[in-house]
Amino acid sequence: MAKYKVEITGINTNDLEVLTNDEMTALFKKKKEDPAARELLVNGNLKLVLSILKKINYRAENMDDLFQIGCIGLLKAIDNFDLSYDVKFSTYAVPMILGEIRRYLRDNNSIRVSRSVKDLAYRILKLKEDYYTKKGKEITIEELSKSLEVTPYEIVNALESLKEPISIFEPIYNDGGDTILLYDQIEDKKIIPYELSSKIALEKAILDLDKRENYILNQRYVIGKTQMEIAKELDISQAQVSRLEKGAIKQLKKVLK
């Protein structure tokens, strides 16, 4: 897949037709009586599927497969769209296409995840989409936790279950010298035992952090919140949260050297 373009086998995406709103309305009005109108609606909205795939950009997935799954969502949207609601077709179709793709990714993940965790993850995604559609902003982990009556940990765990696994040989850092792989950051406890003195020193270092730094590290690396969420809670800027987080990590690293 190119950086700014989704490549689909056998399709020249540059030649795909895009229908105007008036053309769409006319086709929807005669869709029931004219089967050709449904086909025109599908062909005229394939770029909508491609635009969603470009935003998703799953490296580990076959884009041809995801395109076909997205088209299933498009067909469902076309068959169920009602002109009487006076909303744009794209507004109605995008969540359906995205939902179809996410269901496919959820059910075909290479790591087996329990059904209850999968169901919770899907409920979270739906709630996030509905919340953003209604309020124009992202829902927080606390709001998700309260609405779904589960712990913040369960929210984070369910969302993490949707992520694709990566190779231990995945490059994670390169400053122009030797590339650092994920493998280099994994500790083998059978070979390098975690010394009690180091553990005690780390616990003391964490206690020595000021209250705000301690809170930020806990929320970032235990709960899994974003810097923007923490900034909103503490009524400070995201840049301040980033600076405090980096300072706290730097202080902990000094203790562990």
C-alpha positions as CSV (number, residue, x, y, z in Angstrom):
1,M,0.0,0.0,0.0
2,A,1.3,3.4,-0.9
3,K,1.6,6.1,1.7
4,Y,-1.4,8.2,0.6
5,K,-3.3,5.8,-1.5
6,V,-5.0,2.5,-1.0
7,E,-4.1,0.0,-3.7
8,I,-6.8,-2.5,-4.6
9,T,-6.0,-5.4,-7.0
10,G,-7.8,-5.1,-10.3
11,I,-9.2,-1.6,-9.6
12,N,-7.9,1.7,-10.8
13,T,-9.0,3.8,-7.9
14,N,-8.4,7.1,-9.8
15,D,-11.2,6.2,-12.3
16,L,-13.8,5.5,-9.7
17,E,-17.0,7.6,-10.1
18,V,-18.2,9.9,-7.3
19,L,-21.9,10.7,-7.3
20,T,-23.3,14.2,-6.4
21,N,-26.0,14.5,-3.7
22,D,-28.7,15.1,-6.3
23,E,-27.7,12.0,-8.3
24,M,-27.7,9.9,-5.1
25,T,-31.2,11.2,-4.1
26,A,-32.5,10.4,-7.6
27,L,-31.1,6.9,-7.5
28,F,-32.4,6.1,-4.0
29,K,-35.9,7.2,-5.1
30,K,-35.9,4.6,-7.9
31,K,-33.8,1.9,-6.2
32,K,-36.7,-0.4,-5.4
33,E,-38.1,-0.5,-9.0
34,D,-34.7,-0.4,-10.8
35,P,-32.0,-2.9,-9.8
36,A,-29.5,-0.9,-11.9
37,A,-29.9,2.1,-9.6
38,R,-28.5,0.0,-6.6
39,E,-25.5,-1.0,-8.7
40,L,-24.9,2.7,-9.6
41,L,-25.1,3.6,-5.9
42,V,-22.5,1.0,-5.0
43,N,-20.1,2.0,-7.8
44,G,-20.6,5.7,-7.0
45,N,-19.6,5.2,-3.3
46,L,-16.6,2.9,-3.6
47,K,-14.3,5.9,-2.9
48,L,-16.1,6.3,0.4
49,V,-14.9,2.7,1.4
50,L,-11.4,3.6,0.2
51,S,-11.3,6.7,2.3
52,I,-12.1,4.7,5.4
53,L,-9.4,2.1,4.6
54,K,-6.8,4.9,4.2
55,K,-7.6,6.1,7.7
56,I,-7.5,2.6,9.2
57,N,-4.2,1.6,7.5
58,Y,-3.8,-1.9,9.1
59,R,-0.3,-3.1,8.1
60,A,-1.0,-6.7,8.9
61,E,-4.2,-7.0,6.9
62,N,-4.8,-7.6,3.2
63,M,-6.3,-4.5,1.8
64,D,-8.2,-6.4,-0.9
65,D,-10.0,-8.4,1.9
66,L,-10.7,-5.3,3.9
67,F,-12.1,-3.5,0.8
68,Q,-14.5,-6.4,0.2
69,I,-15.6,-6.3,3.8
70,G,-16.1,-2.6,3.5
71,C,-18.2,-3.1,0.4
72,I,-20.5,-5.4,2.4
73,G,-21.0,-2.6,4.9
74,L,-21.7,-0.2,2.0
75,L,-24.3,-2.6,0.6
76,K,-26.0,-2.8,4.0
77,A,-26.0,1.0,4.2
78,I,-27.5,1.4,0.7
79,D,-30.3,-1.2,1.4
80,N,-31.2,0.4,4.8
81,F,-30.8,4.1,4.0
82,D,-34.0,6.2,4.4
83,L,-34.3,9.5,2.6
84,S,-37.0,10.7,4.9
85,Y,-34.5,11.2,7.7
86,D,-32.9,14.1,5.8
87,V,-29.3,13.2,6.5
88,K,-26.4,12.8,4.0
89,F,-25.8,9.2,2.9
90,S,-22.1,9.4,3.9
91,T,-23.1,10.3,7.5
92,Y,-25.2,7.2,7.7
93,A,-22.9,4.9,5.8
94,V,-19.5,5.6,7.4
95,P,-20.3,4.0,10.8
96,M,-21.8,0.9,9.1
97,I,-18.8,0.4,6.8
98,L,-16.4,1.0,9.7
99,G,-18.4,-1.3,11.9
100,E,-18.3,-4.1,9.4
101,I,-14.5,-3.8,9.0
102,R,-14.0,-3.7,12.7
103,R,-16.1,-6.8,13.3
104,Y,-14.0,-8.6,10.7
105,L,-10.8,-7.5,12.3
106,R,-12.1,-8.5,15.7
107,D,-13.2,-12.0,14.7
108,N,-10.1,-12.7,12.6
109,N,-7.4,-11.6,15.0
110,S,-4.4,-14.0,15.0
111,I,-4.5,-14.0,18.9
112,R,-7.5,-15.8,20.4
113,V,-9.4,-13.5,22.6
114,S,-12.3,-14.5,24.8
115,R,-15.8,-13.8,23.5
116,S,-16.6,-11.7,26.6
117,V,-13.6,-9.4,26.0
118,K,-14.4,-9.2,22.3
119,D,-18.0,-8.2,23.1
120,L,-16.9,-5.6,25.5
121,A,-14.4,-4.2,23.0
122,Y,-17.2,-3.9,20.4
123,R,-19.6,-2.2,22.9
124,I,-16.8,0.3,23.7
125,L,-16.2,1.1,20.0
126,K,-19.9,1.6,19.4
127,L,-20.2,3.8,22.5
128,K,-17.2,5.8,21.4
129,E,-18.6,6.3,17.9
130,D,-22.1,7.3,19.2
131,Y,-20.6,9.7,21.8
132,Y,-18.4,11.4,19.2
133,T,-21.3,11.7,16.7
134,K,-23.5,13.4,19.3
135,K,-20.9,15.6,21.1
136,G,-18.1,16.0,18.6
137,K,-15.4,14.9,21.1
138,E,-13.8,11.7,22.4
139,I,-15.3,10.0,25.4
140,T,-12.9,9.5,28.4
141,I,-12.0,6.2,29.9
142,E,-13.9,7.2,33.1
143,E,-17.0,7.9,31.2
144,L,-16.8,4.6,29.3
145,S,-16.2,2.8,32.6
146,K,-19.2,4.4,34.3
147,S,-21.5,3.9,31.3
148,L,-20.6,0.2,30.7
149,E,-20.3,-0.5,34.5
150,V,-16.8,-2.0,34.2
151,T,-13.4,-1.0,35.6
152,P,-11.0,1.3,33.7
153,Y,-8.6,-1.6,33.5
154,E,-11.2,-3.7,31.7
155,I,-11.8,-0.9,29.2
156,V,-8.0,-0.7,28.4
157,N,-7.7,-4.4,28.3
158,A,-10.6,-4.8,25.8
159,L,-9.2,-2.1,23.5
160,E,-5.7,-3.6,23.7
161,S,-7.2,-6.9,22.5
162,L,-8.1,-5.3,19.2
163,K,-4.5,-4.4,18.4
164,E,-2.5,-6.5,15.9
165,P,0.5,-8.4,17.3
166,I,3.9,-7.3,16.2
167,S,7.1,-9.2,15.6
168,I,9.8,-9.1,18.4
169,F,12.1,-8.0,15.6
170,E,10.1,-4.9,14.9
171,P,12.4,-1.8,14.8
172,I,11.4,0.6,17.6
173,Y,14.2,3.2,17.5
174,N,17.0,4.3,15.3
175,D,19.2,7.4,15.9
176,G,21.4,6.8,12.9
177,G,23.4,4.0,14.5
178,D,22.4,0.4,15.3
179,T,18.6,-0.1,15.2
180,I,17.0,-1.1,18.5
181,L,14.5,-3.9,18.1
182,L,11.6,-4.8,20.4
183,Y,13.6,-8.0,21.1
184,D,16.3,-5.9,22.7
185,Q,13.9,-4.4,25.2
186,I,12.4,-7.8,26.4
187,E,13.9,-9.0,29.7
188,D,14.6,-12.7,30.1
189,K,14.0,-13.2,33.8
190,K,15.6,-16.7,33.7
191,I,18.9,-15.2,32.6
192,I,18.8,-11.8,34.3
193,P,17.0,-12.0,37.7
194,Y,15.4,-8.9,38.9
195,E,17.4,-8.0,42.0
196,L,15.6,-7.2,45.2
197,S,17.8,-4.1,45.8
198,S,16.7,-2.7,42.4
199,K,13.1,-3.3,43.1
200,I,13.4,-1.5,46.5
201,A,15.3,1.4,44.9
202,L,12.6,1.7,42.2
203,E,9.7,1.7,44.7
204,K,11.6,4.4,46.8
205,A,12.2,6.5,43.6
206,I,8.5,6.4,42.8
207,L,7.6,7.5,46.3
208,D,10.1,10.3,46.0
209,L,8.2,11.7,43.0
210,D,5.9,14.6,43.7
211,K,2.2,13.8,43.9
212,R,1.4,15.1,40.4
213,E,4.3,13.2,38.7
214,N,3.2,10.0,40.5
215,Y,-0.4,10.5,39.4
216,I,0.6,11.2,35.8
217,L,2.8,8.0,35.5
218,N,0.0,5.9,37.1
219,Q,-2.7,7.2,34.8
220,R,-0.4,6.9,31.7
221,Y,1.1,3.5,32.2
222,V,-1.3,1.7,34.5
223,I,-4.7,3.1,33.5
224,G,-3.6,3.9,29.9
225,K,-4.9,7.5,29.5
226,T,-3.7,9.9,26.9
227,Q,-1.8,13.0,27.8
228,M,-4.7,15.1,26.6
229,E,-7.1,13.3,29.0
230,I,-4.7,13.9,32.0
231,A,-4.2,17.5,31.0
232,K,-7.9,18.1,31.1
233,E,-8.2,16.5,34.6
234,L,-5.3,18.5,36.0
235,D,-6.4,21.7,34.2
236,I,-2.9,22.1,32.6
237,S,-1.7,21.9,29.1
238,Q,-0.7,18.7,27.2
239,A,2.8,20.1,26.9
240,Q,3.1,20.4,30.7
241,V,1.9,16.8,31.1
242,S,4.5,15.7,28.6
243,R,7.3,17.6,30.4
244,L,6.3,16.3,33.8
245,E,6.1,12.7,32.5
246,K,9.5,12.9,30.8
247,G,11.0,14.4,34.0
248,A,9.6,11.7,36.2
249,I,10.9,8.9,33.8
250,K,14.3,10.6,33.7
251,Q,14.4,10.6,37.5
252,L,13.5,7.0,37.7
253,K,16.1,6.0,35.1
254,K,18.8,7.7,37.2
255,V,18.0,5.5,40.1
256,L,18.0,2.3,38.0
257,K,21.5,3.0,36.5
